[in-house]
Amino acid sequence: MAHGWRSAVAVIVICGGVIFLGGWWFISRGPQAVEQYVEVAAQPQIDPDYSDVIVPANIAPLNFRILEPGQAYCARIHGDEGKAIEIFSKSGQIRIGLRPWRALLEANRGGKIVFDVYVNDAKRGWHKFQSISNTVAPERIDDYVVYRLMRPTYNWWKDIGIYQRRLADYHESVVMHGRSFEEGCLNCHSFVGNEPDTLTIGLRSAAYGSATLLVQNGAVEKIGAKWGYTAWHPSGQLAVYSIGKVRQFFHTGRMEVRDVVSLDSALACYLAEDQAVVCPPQLSDKERLETYPAWSPDGTRLYFCSAPILWKDRDTVPPENYEKLKYDLRCVRYDVENNRWGDVETVLSAEETGLSILLPRVSPDGRFLLFCMCAYGVFPVYQPSSDLYLMDLASGEYRRLDINSEYAESWHSWSSDSKWIAFSSKRQGGLFTRTCFSYVDEQGRAHKPFVLPQRDPTYYHSQLKTYSVPELVKGPVQASRTLLGRAARAKASIVVDIPITAATVRARKTDTWQERE
């Protein structure tokens, strides 16, 4: 009896092994196992929509889900060069191996990669859909993107963090989280160009007040003043940032109920070597609202947005005529050697466009200025009308980009080689912002965008946090989250006061936090 029982177990184990090995063989061979199929005169529906896009050779695998009904699925990914990737799936989820994907993209830089999709319908057998073709750009993208993840809450902050994602794979790490200083708020992270060595982060906390963290070469200083939108001069010698009175309010009867108004604002200038703040009159007109500073790559021009104040009461929310407020795009020349500001010039007026002009960002090669325009106001992410535009700085001509959707596009940045843009988009339903990328060619055409790839193809259907302010950088942030949290909880090491005039106000330095401490 015992011998018969053992024999039965042995048979079961052997049969199980045969079935497992047979299944492994079939899965590993992928679509080669499909010997007979019927061709379908249409491309398959996949999610995310990774079709007809241009991608960098150092991007993570574009995992996707096949939306066509079936009981088994195959995908073959191949190019003119390199070894094809073959995947079999019962769920329709196509998860691509990192190493073969990297090899295939590198082998086909400047060429095409093709997705062949096969679906097995129980009634009709295997079907092969028309191929999906994508292009691998000759240019790589910067190694990291830094963004803020937060819940789409209305009137308080919690569980907010700034993260960095390595674009060649799915590795995501925390730069800093609000839990490190009692669920404080973090925003307005900014770098010098695309270099990760210098970083500023704005902080708000009920326990520790408002401040700004300044990271330089691994050391962290806490500045006793809250910086808004910040633009570092390419030299790293100074930073221009916004100060103001920003308030949120709500609408009824529309999909996007939130709105933001700036009751008062100006631009201030922090001189790094002197640890001092000035407010040049060109950037702090009492009759206007100034915000969103951005430097030209040579540091000779500062672009910013400016609007006339339409109300007398700077405390009522929303103020009278808030829906009529529209910002102009302006610039001012700057001489860094002599620390001199020129006269203000209007680059593009709201009167000319009929829209509010916001968030200017100049490409590192100095050719183009990327900005967004919306119906009114200062906060485009809450404006479904917000679209991305590109201006040729040589001619002054501008145009609406073809990559826009019916929902809000905003918070954009350039790669260091001016070939890629990262931006926030609500195109996936209008509620949550996601980070998207687009290739910009020599003629300034932005090509069909693709969403930040994730390991799980269904990730964005369950991710209830929003991505905001994606900044492309060449490497990881040079300070640990432990060090940043410790600095956030400490007393300010640099204490500055915002001057009423353009006279320099000296700061008081007491301490610097460094990694070795």
C-alpha positions in Angstrom: 0.0 0.0 0.0 2.8 2.4 1.0 4.6 1.5 -2.3 1.5 2.3 -4.3 1.0 5.6 -2.6 4.6 6.6 -3.3 4.2 5.6 -6.9 1.1 7.8 -7.3 2.9 10.8 -5.8 5.9 10.2 -8.1 3.6 10.2 -11.1 1.9 13.4 -10.0 5.2 15.1 -9.5 6.5 14.0 -12.9 3.3 15.1 -14.7 3.4 18.4 -12.9 7.0 18.9 -13.9 6.2 18.1 -17.5 3.3 20.5 -17.5 5.4 23.2 -15.9 8.3 22.8 -18.4 5.8 22.6 -21.3 4.2 25.8 -20.1 7.5 27.5 -19.6 8.6 26.5 -23.1 5.4 27.8 -24.7 5.7 31.1 -22.8 9.3 31.6 -23.6 8.8 30.9 -27.3 5.9 33.4 -27.4 4.3 34.1 -30.8 6.6 31.5 -32.5 4.1 29.0 -31.1 1.4 30.7 -33.2 1.7 28.9 -36.5 -1.7 29.8 -37.9 -3.5 33.0 -37.5 -5.9 35.4 -39.2 -4.7 39.0 -39.9 -6.9 41.8 -38.6 -6.9 45.1 -40.5 -6.6 47.3 -37.5 -4.1 48.1 -34.7 -4.8 46.5 -31.3 -6.1 48.7 -28.5 -3.4 48.9 -25.8 -3.1 50.8 -22.5 -1.1 53.0 -22.0 -1.1 54.2 -25.6 2.4 53.4 -26.6 1.9 53.7 -30.3 3.5 56.0 -32.9 5.7 57.6 -30.2 9.4 58.6 -30.2 11.2 57.3 -27.1 14.8 57.6 -25.8 17.1 54.6 -25.9 17.4 54.9 -22.1 13.7 54.7 -21.1 12.3 51.9 -19.0 10.3 49.1 -20.8 7.0 50.3 -22.1 4.8 47.7 -20.4 1.3 47.7 -21.7 -2.0 45.9 -21.5 -3.8 44.5 -24.6 -7.4 45.5 -24.4 -8.8 43.2 -27.1 -11.0 40.3 -25.8 -9.3 36.9 -25.8 -8.1 34.0 -23.7 -4.4 34.1 -24.6 -2.0 36.9 -25.9 1.3 37.1 -27.5 3.6 40.0 -28.3 6.7 40.1 -30.4 8.8 43.3 -30.1 11.6 43.6 -32.7 13.6 46.0 -34.9 15.9 45.8 -37.9 18.8 45.1 -35.5 19.2 43.1 -32.3 17.3 40.1 -30.9 13.5 40.2 -30.8 11.6 40.0 -27.5 8.8 37.4 -27.4 6.2 37.4 -24.6 3.1 35.2 -23.9 0.4 36.3 -21.5 -3.0 34.9 -20.4 -4.1 38.3 -18.8 -3.2 40.5 -21.7 -0.5 42.3 -19.6 2.8 42.5 -21.5 5.7 43.0 -19.1 9.0 43.3 -20.9 12.4 42.2 -19.5 14.7 45.0 -18.7 17.9 43.6 -20.2 16.5 42.5 -23.6 14.6 45.8 -23.8 17.8 47.9 -23.2 19.7 45.8 -25.8 16.9 46.2 -28.4 16.6 49.9 -28.0 20.3 50.5 -28.1 20.7 48.4 -31.2 17.9 50.4 -33.0 18.8 54.0 -32.0 17.6 56.3 -34.7 15.4 53.4 -36.1 12.1 51.7 -35.4 10.9 49.1 -33.0 7.7 47.2 -33.8 5.1 45.7 -31.5 3.3 42.7 -33.1 0.3 41.6 -31.1 -1.5 38.3 -31.4 -4.8 37.5 -29.6 -6.4 34.1 -29.2 -10.2 34.1 -29.3 -11.7 30.8 -28.2 -14.2 30.8 -31.1 -12.0 32.1 -33.9 -8.4 31.1 -32.9 -5.4 33.3 -33.2 -5.5 36.7 -34.8 -2.6 39.0 -35.6 -3.3 42.7 -35.5 -1.5 45.4 -37.6 1.9 46.2 -36.2 2.4 49.1 -33.8 5.5 51.1 -34.8 7.6 53.3 -32.5 10.8 55.2 -33.1 13.9 55.2 -30.9 15.5 58.7 -30.9 19.2 59.1 -31.5 19.3 61.3 -28.3 19.0 59.9 -24.8 17.0 61.7 -22.1 18.4 62.9 -18.8 18.7 60.1 -16.3 16.2 61.2 -13.7 12.9 63.0 -13.3 12.0 64.6 -10.0 8.3 65.2 -9.1 5.9 65.8 -6.3 3.3 63.1 -5.4 0.3 64.2 -3.4 -3.3 63.4 -2.9 -5.7 65.7 -4.8 -6.9 67.2 -1.5 -8.7 70.6 -1.3 -7.8 72.6 1.7 -5.0 70.9 3.7 -1.8 68.9 3.1 -0.9 65.4 4.1 1.2 62.6 2.7 3.1 64.8 0.4 6.5 63.8 -0.9 9.1 64.7 -3.5 10.4 61.7 -5.4 13.1 60.9 -8.0 12.6 58.3 -10.6 15.4 56.7 -12.6 14.1 56.7 -16.2 16.1 53.7 -17.4 14.1 51.4 -15.1 11.4 51.6 -12.5 13.5 52.6 -9.5 11.8 55.4 -7.5 13.1 56.9 -4.3 12.1 59.5 -1.8 13.9 62.8 -2.0 12.0 64.2 1.0 8.6 63.5 2.6 6.3 65.6 4.7 6.2 63.0 7.4 9.9 64.0 8.2 8.6 67.3 9.7 5.2 66.3 11.1 3.3 66.0 7.8 4.4 69.3 6.4 3.9 70.5 2.8 6.7 70.5 0.2 6.5 72.3 -3.1 8.4 74.4 -5.6 11.5 72.2 -6.0 14.0 73.8 -8.3 17.5 73.0 -9.8 20.2 75.0 -11.5 19.6 73.9 -15.0 19.4 70.1 -15.1 22.2 69.6 -12.5 21.2 67.8 -9.3 23.9 69.5 -7.2 21.9 72.6 -6.3 18.3 72.2 -5.2 15.7 74.3 -3.3 12.5 73.0 -1.7 9.8 75.2 -0.2 8.4 74.1 3.1 5.2 74.8 5.1 4.5 73.3 8.5 2.3 74.0 11.4 5.0 72.8 13.7 8.1 74.3 12.1 6.7 77.3 10.1 7.5 78.2 6.5 11.1 78.0 5.2 13.2 77.0 2.2 15.8 74.3 2.1 18.9 75.0 0.0 21.0 72.0 -1.0 24.4 72.7 -2.5 27.1 70.0 -3.0 25.5 67.7 -0.4 25.2 70.4 2.3 21.8 71.7 3.4 20.9 75.1 4.7 17.5 76.2 6.0 16.5 79.7 4.9 14.0 81.4 7.2 11.7 82.5 4.3 9.3 80.6 2.1 10.3 80.8 -1.6 7.7 80.3 -4.2 8.4 79.5 -7.9 12.2 79.7 -8.2 14.6 80.2 -11.1 18.3 79.8 -10.5 20.7 81.9 -12.6 22.9 79.5 -14.7 25.9 80.7 -12.8 24.4 79.6 -9.5 25.2 83.0 -8.0 21.6 84.1 -7.5 18.0 82.8 -7.5 14.9 84.8 -8.3 11.8 83.5 -6.6 8.1 84.6 -6.1 6.6 85.8 -3.0 2.9 86.5 -2.6 -0.5 85.9 -1.2 -2.0 82.9 -3.0 -5.5 81.6 -2.1 -7.6 78.7 -3.2 -11.4 78.8 -3.7 -14.0 76.6 -5.3 -16.6 76.5 -8.1 -19.8 74.6 -8.5 -21.3 73.1 -11.6 -18.1 72.1 -13.4 -15.7 69.1 -13.4 -12.7 71.0 -12.0 -14.1 72.7 -8.8 -10.8 74.1 -7.6 -9.3 77.5 -8.5 -6.4 79.6 -7.3 -5.9 83.3 -7.2 -2.8 85.4 -6.4 -4.1 88.4 -4.4 -0.6 90.0 -4.3 2.8 88.9 -5.6 6.3 90.0 -6.5 9.7 88.6 -7.4 12.6 88.7 -5.0 16.3 88.0 -5.7 18.5 85.9 -3.4 22.3 86.6 -3.7 24.0 83.3 -2.8 27.5 84.6 -2.0 26.2 87.5 0.2 23.3 85.5 1.5 21.2 88.6 1.0 17.8 89.4 -0.6 16.9 92.3 -2.9 13.6 93.2 -4.6 14.5 95.1 -7.8 11.7 97.5 -8.7 11.5 96.0 -12.2 10.3 92.8 -10.5 8.2 94.2 -7.8 5.8 96.8 -9.2 3.2 97.5 -6.6 0.5 97.9 -9.2 1.2 94.5 -10.8 1.4 90.8 -10.0 4.7 89.2 -10.9 5.4 85.4 -10.8 7.0 82.4 -12.6 10.6 83.6 -13.2 12.7 81.7 -15.8 16.2 82.5 -17.0 17.6 82.3 -20.5 20.4 79.8 -20.7 23.1 82.5 -21.0 21.7 84.3 -18.0 21.3 87.6 -19.7 17.4 87.7 -19.6 14.9 86.8 -17.0 11.5 86.0 -18.3 8.4 86.2 -16.0 4.7 86.6 -16.0 3.0 89.9 -15.0 -0.6 91.1 -14.7 -2.2 94.3 -13.5 -4.0 94.2 -10.2 -7.7 94.5 -10.9 -9.0 94.8 -7.3 -8.5 97.1 -4.4 -9.3 94.6 -1.7 -6.4 92.2 -1.3 -8.1 90.0 1.3 -11.5 89.0 -0.3 -11.5 85.5 -1.9 -12.3 85.3 -4.7 -11.6 89.0 -5.5 -13.8 91.0 -7.9 -13.1 90.4 -11.6 -10.8 87.5 -10.9 -12.0 85.8 -14.1 -10.7 88.8 -16.1 -7.2 88.6 -14.8 -4.7 87.6 -17.5 -0.9 87.6 -17.4 1.5 89.0 -19.9 4.9 87.4 -20.7 7.7 89.9 -19.9 11.5 89.9 -19.7 14.2 92.0 -18.2 17.9 92.1 -19.1 20.5 91.3 -16.4 24.2 91.9 -16.2 25.6 89.3 -13.7 29.1 90.9 -13.6 27.7 94.2 -12.3 24.5 92.9 -10.8 22.4 95.4 -12.9 18.9 95.0 -14.1 17.6 96.6 -17.3 14.2 97.8 -18.4 11.1 95.6 -18.5 10.0 94.5 -22.0 6.8 92.8 -23.0 7.5 89.7 -25.0 3.8 88.6 -25.5 0.7 90.4 -24.1 -2.5 88.9 -22.9 -4.3 91.6 -24.9 -2.8 90.1 -28.1 -3.5 86.4 -27.3 -6.8 86.8 -25.3 -5.4 84.3 -22.8 -3.3 84.3 -19.7 0.3 83.5 -20.4 2.1 81.4 -17.7 5.1 79.2 -16.8 7.8 80.3 -19.3 10.7 77.9 -19.7 13.5 78.4 -22.2 15.2 75.5 -23.9 18.9 75.0 -22.8 20.0 75.7 -26.4 18.3 79.1 -26.3 16.1 78.5 -29.4 12.6 78.0 -27.9 10.4 79.2 -25.1 7.8 76.8 -23.9 4.8 78.2 -22.0 1.2 77.5 -21.4 -1.9 79.7 -21.9 -5.4 79.3 -20.3 -8.6 81.3 -20.2 -7.6 83.4 -17.1 -5.7 83.4 -13.9 -2.4 82.1 -12.6 -2.7 78.4 -11.9 -3.0 76.4 -15.1 -3.3 73.0 -13.6 -6.8 73.8 -12.5 -7.8 75.2 -15.9 -9.0 72.6 -18.4 -8.3 75.3 -21.1 -4.6 75.2 -20.3 -2.5 74.2 -23.4 1.2 74.2 -24.2 2.7 76.7 -26.7 6.1 77.0 -28.2 7.8 80.3 -29.2 10.7 80.6 -31.6 12.9 83.2 -29.8 14.7 84.2 -33.0 11.5 85.2 -34.8 9.1 85.7 -31.9 6.5 83.5 -33.6 4.6 81.0 -31.4 2.1 78.2 -31.9 -0.1 75.8 -30.0 1.5 72.4 -29.9 -0.2 69.4 -31.3 0.4 67.3 -28.2 -2.3 69.1 -26.2 -5.4 67.2 -25.0 -8.9 68.4 -24.0 -7.7 68.6 -20.4 -5.0 70.7 -18.7 -1.4 70.6 -19.7 1.1 72.4 -17.4 4.3 72.3 -15.2 6.8 71.6 -18.0 10.6 71.3 -18.1 13.3 70.7 -20.7 16.0 68.1 -20.9 19.6 69.3 -20.9 20.0 68.7 -24.6 16.7 70.5 -25.5 15.3 67.4 -27.2 12.7 66.3 -24.6 10.1 67.9 -22.6 8.4 66.6 -19.4 5.0 68.0 -18.5 2.0 67.3 -16.3 -1.2 66.3 -18.1 -4.7 65.4 -17.0 -5.4 63.7 -20.4 -6.2 60.4 -18.6 -9.7 61.5 -17.6 -9.2 65.0 -16.4 -8.8 64.3 -12.7 -5.2 63.3 -12.0 -2.0 64.8 -13.4 0.5 62.3 -14.8 4.0 62.9 -16.1 4.3 62.7 -19.8 7.3 63.1 -22.2 7.5 64.4 -25.8 10.4 64.5 -28.3 11.1 68.0 -29.8 12.8 67.8 -33.2 15.0 70.4 -35.0 12.0 72.3 -36.4 10.5 72.7 -32.9 7.8 70.1 -33.5 6.7 68.2 -30.4 5.8 64.6 -31.2 3.1 62.4 -29.7 3.7 62.2 -25.9 3.9 59.1 -23.8 3.2 58.6 -20.1 6.0 57.7 -17.6 6.3 53.9 -17.9 5.5 51.7 -14.9 6.3 48.1 -14.1 2.5 47.4 -13.7 0.6 48.3 -16.9 -2.5 48.9 -14.8 -0.7 51.3 -12.4 -2.4 54.5 -13.4 -5.9 53.0 -12.9 -5.3 52.6 -9.2 -2.8 55.4 -8.4 -4.9 58.1 -6.7 -2.1 60.6 -6.3 -1.2 63.3 -8.7 2.2 64.0 -10.2 3.3 67.6 -10.3 6.3 69.7 -11.3 8.4 67.1 -13.2 12.0 68.4 -13.5 14.5 66.5 -15.7 17.9 66.2 -14.1 21.1 64.4 -15.0 21.5 62.4 -11.8 20.1 61.8 -8.3 19.7 64.5 -5.6 23.0 64.9 -3.7 21.5 65.0 -0.2 19.8 62.2 1.7 16.2 62.4 2.9 17.4 62.0 6.5 19.6 65.0 6.2 16.8 67.1 4.5 14.3 66.1 7.3 16.8 67.0 10.0 17.4 70.4 8.4 13.6 71.0 8.1 13.1 70.4 11.8 16.0 72.7 12.8 16.1 76.4 13.3 16.8 78.5 10.2 20.5 78.7 9.5 20.0 81.7 7.2 17.6 84.4 8.4 16.5 86.9 5.8 13.9 89.7 5.6 12.2 90.8 2.4 13.3 94.4 1.8 10.7 97.0 1.0 13.1 98.7 -1.4 15.8 97.3 -3.6 18.4 97.9 -0.9 20.3 94.8 0.1 19.4 93.3 3.4 22.1 91.1 4.9 21.3 87.7 6.2 22.4 86.2 9.4 24.1 82.8 9.1 24.3 80.5 12.1 24.8 77.0 10.9 25.0 74.6 7.9 23.8 71.0 7.9 26.0 68.5 6.2 25.8 64.8 5.5 28.7 63.9 7.8 26.8 65.3 10.8 
